[in-house]
């Protein structure tokens, strides 16, 4: 897959919920990557602040990311929504980057 677009989602999580989120993210990433081919997902944790997570989506196009949730199963979609509602302490910051060359 050629990645022409990167989408990053950055958020912080309370220390008390961090382990639960880490466990959930492992299965979530595996399901996202196995259910389709247009988007590849990885999650990173900030070395300086273990409460900060960055989800990185490598996409064929901006539309591939926009359509991702429509393709995923219900459990995966619910877990994605749950990150924003139950884990993220503030509104997640989303950045979309388009490859130029």
C-alpha positions, 0 to 999 in steps of 0.5 A, spaced: 500 500 500 502 506 498 501 511 503 499 518 501 496 521 507 498 520 514 492 522 520 495 522 527 490 523 533 493 525 539 490 525 546 492 524 554 489 519 558 489 519 566 494 514 569 489 510 572 486 508 565 492 507 562 493 500 562 486 498 560 487 503 554 494 499 552 490 493 553 484 495 548 489 498 543 493 492 542 486 488 539 484 494 536 490 495 532 490 488 530 482 488 528 483 495 524 489 492 520 486 485 518 479 488 516 481 492 510 487 494 506 486 502 505 489 504 512 494 501 516 494 503 524 499 504 529 499 507 536 505 510 539 506 512 546 510 519 548 517 517 551 517 523 556 509 523 558 507 515 558 500 518 559 500 521 551 498 517 546 499 518 538 495 514 533 498 514 526 494 512 520 497 511 514 492 511 508 492 511 501 488 517 500 484 522 505 477 518 503 480 512 505 481 514 513 474 518 512 471 511 510 474 507 515 469 507 520 464 504 515 468 498 514 470 496 521 466 491 525 461 494 530 466 492 536 472 496 533 467 502 532 465 502 539 472 502 541 474 507 537 468 512 540 470 509 547 477 512 546 474 519 545 469 518 551 472 514 556 479 515 556 481 521 553 482 527 558 481 532 553 478 533 546 483 529 541 488 533 536 487 530 529 492 532 524 492 530 517 498 530 512 498 529 505 505 527 501 508 531 496 513 528 493 
